[in-house]
Amino acid sequence: MSENKTTGRFGRIMKTLYRGLKHLFLHNGWVKLLAVLISLILWAGLISQDEKLTRDKTFQNVSVTVSGADTLRRSGYIVTSDLDEKLNSVNVTAAVPQLQYDAAEASAYNIRLDLSKITGPGEQEVKILSSTSSTYGRVTGIAPSSITVEVEEYLERPRIPVTVSINGDAPEGWYISSTTLDSELIVIAISGPRTLVQTISRAKVIVDTDALEWTEGSQWTSADIRLYNRSGEEVVNPLLTVSADSKETEIVNIEINILPKRAYYVKDNIQISGSVAEGYEITDVRVSPETISIAARGEVLEQLSDLPMERTVNVSGITETGVYQLKVQKPSDDAILSNETITVTVEVSPREDNP
């Protein structure tokens, strides 16, 4: 009986509450609804200002800063793995305060790989690190959290000589008389992974003739330093470093000296003197080389109408083919001859009418 009374009393209370709420919303209900909306907006604003409330934000393909490479080299090691490839798809998740969610960027967390933590060669696992931001919160996850890299011993080879090579032919009438490297770059040092450095046998720079201005005098040009192994194959690898006087360098400055050049036909200058033995005759005269080129200052060549050389071959009394050497003289101290000696072959045979 007591339980029935209690149930009846509760039912009457609920009916009364229902009638009251119905009356409230049926009379000036829009005012009450507006108050509820304002309350919700105020509540949301207060929530967004609370730094303790965070939302997870994921950043994809994050740029990872690599540090410690110099420290690692000083320790005698170098990473040979392609770090760009291994770090090209790193994703980072951070717990960001509600208020800063839209403004947060991955750079705020200093995502990095510290190579100075490596202490030996071979396969090494290196952890990807992050920092907490007082404004944008902390990192809760990095994928992958670490990478495996290959490490080799670091080697430096000093005193590798550099030579100059000319690629292509000089235009007709011109000659490269000399090439001079910067004095600081005549000898270089090469450093990098031991197995790679040990294959290098020489270094050279290649001057392309198409890049030169073909006028008399000296001019400067530049060219890349190229490294070659013992088989003569060029070795190109970003892990190799070229330095001169402890300064890293890739390009060499070269002084090129250019002279005009003129060719002379040799046979026109040969004079045969004397007579071969009775009953014999000269059947042929051959000259090697057939032309001589002289490169010299323009003023020297202008005064040179003929090839300065010994001209006379004396064949008096010979009965067989004779070979003679003639000297070519330089028209000036700085002139350059294609050959300094001319070989003249005088072929002698018995006369057919010789009794």
C-alpha positions in Angstrom: 0.0 0.0 0.0 2.9 2.4 0.9 4.7 1.5 -2.4 1.6 2.4 -4.4 1.4 5.8 -2.7 5.0 6.5 -3.5 4.6 5.6 -7.2 1.5 7.7 -7.5 3.3 10.7 -5.9 6.3 10.3 -8.4 3.8 10.2 -11.4 2.1 13.4 -10.2 5.6 15.1 -10.0 6.6 14.1 -13.5 3.3 15.3 -14.9 3.7 18.6 -13.2 7.3 19.0 -14.5 6.1 18.1 -18.0 3.3 20.7 -17.9 5.8 23.2 -16.6 8.3 22.6 -19.4 5.5 22.6 -22.0 4.3 25.9 -20.8 7.8 27.3 -20.8 8.5 26.4 -24.4 5.0 27.3 -25.6 5.2 30.8 -24.1 8.3 32.8 -25.3 10.1 29.6 -26.2 12.4 31.3 -28.8 13.9 33.4 -26.0 14.7 30.3 -24.0 16.2 28.6 -27.1 18.4 31.6 -27.8 19.7 31.4 -24.3 20.5 27.7 -24.8 22.5 28.5 -28.0 24.4 31.3 -26.4 25.3 28.9 -23.5 26.6 26.4 -26.0 28.7 28.9 -27.8 30.2 30.2 -24.5 30.9 26.6 -23.5 32.7 25.9 -26.8 34.8 29.0 -26.4 35.9 28.1 -22.9 36.7 24.6 -24.0 38.9 25.9 -26.9 40.9 28.1 -24.5 41.8 25.2 -22.2 45.3 24.1 -23.2 44.8 20.8 -21.4 42.3 19.8 -24.1 44.1 18.6 -27.2 43.4 17.1 -30.6 45.6 14.7 -32.5 46.9 16.2 -35.8 48.9 14.1 -38.3 51.5 15.6 -40.7 52.4 13.5 -43.7 55.8 13.4 -45.6 57.5 15.6 -43.0 60.8 17.1 -43.8 63.5 15.7 -41.5 66.6 17.7 -40.7 69.8 15.7 -40.7 72.5 16.8 -38.4 75.8 15.5 -36.9 77.4 14.5 -40.3 80.5 16.6 -39.5 80.8 15.1 -36.0 80.5 11.6 -37.5 83.3 12.3 -40.0 85.6 13.6 -37.3 84.9 10.3 -35.5 86.1 8.5 -38.7 82.8 7.3 -40.2 80.4 8.3 -42.9 76.8 7.2 -43.8 76.6 5.8 -47.3 72.9 5.2 -47.4 70.6 7.5 -49.4 69.0 9.4 -46.6 66.7 11.4 -48.9 65.1 8.1 -50.0 64.9 6.7 -46.4 63.3 9.9 -45.1 60.9 10.7 -47.9 57.7 9.4 -46.2 57.9 10.2 -42.5 54.6 10.9 -40.8 54.3 12.7 -37.5 51.3 12.8 -35.1 51.1 15.5 -32.4 48.7 16.3 -29.6 47.8 20.0 -30.4 45.9 22.4 -28.1 42.5 23.1 -29.5 43.2 26.8 -29.9 46.4 26.2 -32.0 45.1 23.3 -34.1 44.7 25.1 -37.4 48.0 27.0 -37.1 50.2 24.0 -36.1 52.8 22.9 -38.6 55.3 20.0 -38.5 58.3 22.4 -38.4 57.3 23.4 -34.8 58.4 20.0 -33.6 62.0 20.0 -35.0 61.9 16.5 -36.5 65.5 15.5 -36.9 68.0 12.7 -37.4 71.2 13.0 -35.4 74.1 11.1 -37.0 76.5 12.0 -34.3 75.0 9.2 -32.2 76.6 6.6 -34.5 79.7 4.9 -33.0 80.7 2.3 -35.5 80.6 0.9 -39.1 78.1 -1.5 -40.6 74.3 -1.4 -40.3 73.2 1.1 -37.7 69.7 2.0 -36.5 69.2 5.7 -35.9 66.1 7.1 -34.1 64.1 10.0 -35.5 63.9 12.7 -32.8 61.4 15.5 -32.0 61.0 18.4 -29.7 58.0 19.6 -27.6 56.6 23.0 -28.5 55.2 25.1 -25.7 52.7 26.5 -28.1 51.8 23.6 -30.4 52.1 20.7 -28.0 54.1 17.5 -28.2 54.7 14.7 -30.7 52.9 11.5 -29.8 54.0 9.3 -32.7 56.5 9.2 -35.6 56.3 6.6 -38.4 58.8 5.2 -39.0 60.3 5.9 -35.6 63.9 5.0 -36.8 65.8 4.1 -39.9 68.6 1.7 -40.6 71.6 3.1 -42.4 74.9 1.7 -43.8 78.1 3.3 -42.3 81.6 3.0 -43.6 85.0 4.3 -42.5 85.8 7.8 -43.6 89.1 8.3 -45.5 90.9 11.3 -46.8 93.6 11.1 -49.5 95.8 14.2 -49.9 98.0 15.2 -52.8 96.1 14.0 -55.9 97.5 15.8 -58.9 95.1 17.6 -61.3 95.8 17.6 -65.0 94.1 19.6 -67.8 92.6 17.9 -70.9 91.3 19.7 -74.0 88.1 18.4 -75.4 87.7 19.2 -79.1 89.9 20.6 -81.8 91.0 24.2 -82.1 89.5 26.1 -85.1 91.7 26.3 -88.2 94.4 28.8 -87.7 94.5 28.7 -83.9 96.5 26.8 -81.3 96.3 26.5 -77.5 99.9 27.0 -76.4 99.5 26.5 -72.7 97.0 25.8 -69.9 97.7 26.9 -66.3 95.7 25.9 -63.2 95.2 28.0 -60.1 98.3 27.3 -58.0 96.0 26.3 -55.1 94.4 23.6 -57.2 97.3 21.9 -58.8 97.0 19.3 -56.0 93.8 18.4 -54.3 92.5 16.1 -51.5 89.7 13.6 -51.9 87.6 12.3 -49.0 84.6 10.0 -48.6 83.9 6.3 -47.9 87.1 4.3 -47.8 86.0 1.8 -50.4 85.2 4.6 -52.9 88.2 6.8 -52.2 90.6 4.0 -52.7 89.4 3.5 -56.3 90.4 7.1 -57.4 93.7 7.2 -59.3 93.7 10.7 -60.8 91.8 13.9 -61.2 91.5 16.2 -64.2 89.6 19.2 -65.6 88.3 19.2 -69.2 88.3 22.4 -71.2 85.7 22.4 -74.0 87.0 24.2 -77.0 83.5 25.4 -77.9 83.5 27.5 -74.7 86.7 29.5 -75.6 87.0 32.8 -77.3 89.4 32.3 -80.2 91.5 35.4 -80.1 95.2 35.8 -79.5 96.3 36.2 -75.8 95.4 34.8 -72.4 91.9 34.2 -71.1 90.4 32.5 -68.1 87.8 29.8 -68.1 86.5 27.4 -65.5 85.8 23.6 -65.4 84.6 21.0 -63.0 87.1 18.7 -61.3 86.5 15.1 -62.5 87.7 12.0 -60.7 88.7 8.7 -62.5 89.5 5.2 -61.4 92.4 3.0 -62.5 90.4 1.8 -65.5 89.9 5.4 -66.8 86.2 5.5 -65.9 84.8 8.6 -64.4 83.6 8.2 -60.8 80.6 10.4 -59.8 79.3 10.1 -56.3 77.8 12.8 -54.0 79.7 11.2 -51.0 83.0 12.2 -52.5 84.4 15.6 -51.5 87.1 17.5 -53.3 89.1 20.1 -51.4 92.1 22.3 -51.8 93.9 24.0 -48.9 91.2 22.5 -46.6 88.5 24.3 -48.6 85.8 22.3 -50.4 85.8 23.0 -54.1 84.2 21.6 -57.3 85.4 24.1 -60.0 88.9 25.0 -61.1 89.9 28.3 -62.8 92.3 27.8 -65.8 94.3 30.3 -67.7 94.4 29.5 -71.4 97.0 31.0 -73.8 96.0 31.1 -77.4 98.2 31.8 -80.4 97.5 32.1 -84.1 98.9 29.2 -86.2 100.1 28.9 -89.8 100.8 25.8 -91.8 103.7 25.5 -94.4 104.1 22.9 -97.2 107.5 21.4 -96.7 108.4 19.9 -100.1 108.4 23.3 -101.8 111.3 24.3 -99.6 113.5 21.2 -100.3 116.5 21.8 -102.6 118.5 18.8 -104.0 122.2 19.6 -104.7 124.9 17.5 -106.3 124.5 14.5 -108.6 124.1 10.9 -107.8 126.7 8.4 -109.0 127.1 7.9 -112.8 124.6 5.3 -114.0 122.0 6.1 -111.3 119.0 8.4 -111.1 116.7 9.9 -108.5 113.3 8.2 -108.8 111.5 9.8 -105.9 111.8 12.3 -103.1 109.5 11.8 -100.0 109.1 14.3 -97.1 107.8 13.5 -93.7 105.9 15.4 -92.4 104.5 17.0 -95.5 103.5 20.2 -93.6 104.9 22.0 -90.6 102.7 24.3 -88.4 104.0 27.2 -86.5 102.1 28.8 -83.6 103.5 32.2 -82.6 102.5 35.8 -81.9 100.6 37.4 -84.8 103.4 39.9 -85.3 105.9 37.1 -85.7 103.8 35.2 -88.3 103.2 38.4 -90.3 107.0 38.7 -90.9 107.4 35.0 -91.7 106.8 34.5 -95.4 108.5 31.1 -95.6 109.3 28.2 -93.4 112.6 28.7 -91.5 114.5 25.5 -92.1 117.5 23.8 -93.5 116.7 23.3 -97.2 119.6 21.6 -99.0 120.0 17.8 -99.4 123.3 16.9 -101.0 123.1 13.7 -102.9 126.6 13.8 -104.6 127.8 10.3 -105.6 125.2 8.2 -103.8 124.3 4.8 -105.3 121.4 3.9 -103.0 118.4 5.5 -101.3 119.4 8.0 -98.7 117.6 9.4 -95.7 118.4 12.9 -94.5 117.3 15.0 -91.4 116.7 18.7 -91.8 116.2 21.0 -88.8 113.4 23.6 -88.6 114.2 26.8 -86.7 111.9 28.6 -84.3 111.1 32.1 -85.6 110.9 33.3 -81.9 111.6 31.8 -78.5 107.9 31.4 -77.7 107.0 29.9 -81.1 105.7 26.3 -81.1 106.5 23.9 -84.0 104.4 20.9 -84.9 107.8 19.2 -85.7 111.4 20.3 -85.3 112.8 17.8 -87.7 112.0 16.9 -91.3 112.9 13.6 -92.8 113.7 13.6 -96.5 114.0 10.3 -98.3 115.8 10.4 -101.7 115.2 7.2 -103.6 117.9 6.3 -106.0 117.9 3.4 -108.6 120.2 2.3 -111.5 119.4 3.9 -114.8 117.6 1.6 -117.2 120.0 2.7 -120.0 123.1 2.0 -117.8 125.3 -0.5 -119.7 
